[in-house]
Amino acid sequence: MADPDEFAQFVSASSHRLFRAACLLTGGDTATADDLVADALARVYLAWSRIRSDDAFAYARRTLVNRHLDWRRMLRRRAETLTATVPEHMARAGDHTHDVVQRDSVMRSLRGLTRRERAVVVLRYFLDLSEEATAAELGIAVGTVKSTNARALAKLRVSQDLAGGYRPGVPTAFPHGDRP
């Protein structure tokens, strides 16, 4: 069983970074990101005696990504309705308008990627993993990481949202049926 103080320190040190990664993986769906982080931390807690001498953050990160990739099964069990607009973004206008619009544009662009493409981009650029570490994390070949990353970056380069083409209130298509 986990030492409560030791585990609490781990949660305090890593939960914010895990949440930010989960938000990027889910395309800004903060409720699902919360669920993913809670699930990952619960699994870390159960495995704490096995993993604490290893890299607990890597275990949590791997669990988070795996749970995200299994999202479709989780969604089938839920009766919630997902929306394209995150309520927190609408509530933060004021002085932070530019930041909110920019963050929303990034999230909209990430939603245009497949789940695997999104996972590769988040692991490579947000969590700063190497191609080899990303491949190990996702259980795929390094060449697959490279080609998936190239496709994702090509999509992001032509994204209307990142090019300033985002217009509030105009829905964005999700080309892969990969809704947030």
N, C-alpha and C positions, 0 to 999 in steps of 0.2 A: 504494500500500500504506500502511497505517496506521503512524504513528509509535508504537512500542510503549509508550514512556513516557507520551505524551499520551493514548493510549487507556486505559492502565492507570489514569491519574488519573480519566478519565471513568467507568470501571467502578467505581472505589472511591467516587466521589461519587454515583453514581446507582443502583447495583445494589440497595441496600437499599430505596429507594423504589419501584423497579420491582418488586421481589419482593413488597412489601406490596400493591401494586396488583394483581399477578397472583394473590395469595392471595384477595383480595376478588373478583376476576373468576371464579376457579375455585370459589368457595364454600368455601375453606379446604383445598383439595387441594394440600398443599405440594409434593408430588412433581411434579404437573403444573405448578404455579407455577414451580418450579425449571426445568423443561423450557422453559416459555414464555420466561422471562428469559434462559436460555442461548441459545435460538434468536434472540431479539431482539438480544442483544448480538453474536452471531455475524454477524447481518445488518448491524448497525451497523458492525462491524469491516470488513466487505467494502465498505461504502459510505463509509467514513471520509473518504477523500480528497475526496468530493463534498459531504459534509454537515458537516464540522467547522466551517466558517465559519458555517453556519446553526445552528439549535438542535438539537444532537445528541440531547438528552433528548426533544424532541418527536418526532424520528424514531424513537427507541427506543420511546417510549410508543405511537406509532401502530402500529409493528410488533407490539408486544406485544398490543394490542387486536385487530388484524387476525388474528394467529395464534390468539388465543382464539376469535374468531368462526368460524374455520375448524376448530375443535376436532373436530368430528365426523369429518372426514377423518383427522385424526391418530389418533383413537381406533380407527378401523377397522384401522389399520396395526399397532396394538399388541395384545398378547395379555395385558395386565395386567388384573387385576380391581380395580375401584375399590370402596372401602368408604365408608360414610356417616360413619364416625367417624375423625377424624384422630388417629393414635397419639400425637402430641406433646401433644395436649390431655389425654389420659388420664394421661400421665406427669407432668403438672405440678399435682398436687393441692396438698397442703400449705397454705401461707399464701396462695397465689394462687388458691384455689378459686373465689372470687366472680368474679375477672377471667376465669378460664378458662370458667366457665359463661356469663358475659356474652358473651365472644367467640364461644363455640360457638352461642349463641342468634342472634347477628348473622349468623354464617355459615349457619346453618340457614334463616334468613329470606331471605338472599340466594339460596340455592339454590331458593327458591320462585319466583324471577323467571326470565323468559326470558333467554337470553344477551344479547340486545340491551338489555333493561331493566337487567340487571346492569352492562353496559358503560356505559350512560348514567349510572347512579347513581355508579359508581366514578369516571368522568371528571368528573362535575359536582361531587361532594361530597368525594371523597378526593383527587383531583388538582386540584380547584378550578378547572376550566375553565368558561368562559362557555358559554351555549347555542350561540353561533355557533362557538366553538372545538370544542365537542363535535360539532356537526353536521359541521364540516370534517373532524374526526378520523375519524368513522364514515362519511363520504361520504353523508350523508342531509340532508334539509331541516331547517331550524331548527324548523319546526312539528312535524316528526316527533319531534325531540328533546323538545319540550315535551309532546306527547301521551304519548310513551313514558315520560317522567319522571313525569308525572301518574299513569299507570297503575301504575308501579313504587311510587311513594310510597303510593298507595291500598292496594296489597297489603301493603306494610310496616306501614302503620298498623293493619291488622287481623290481622297475623301473631300466631299463638298463641305463637310463640317469643319475640317481643319483648314481648308482654303478660304474660310470666311464666308462660305455660302450658306451657313446656317441661318434660317429665318424662324424666330419663335412662332410656335403655333402651326408650323407646317410639318406634317409627319414625315419621318425618315423611313425609307424602306429597309427591311432587314433581309438582305439578299439570300441568306441561307436558312431562313425560317428560324433564326437563332435569336429569339427575343430575349430580353433581359430577364 
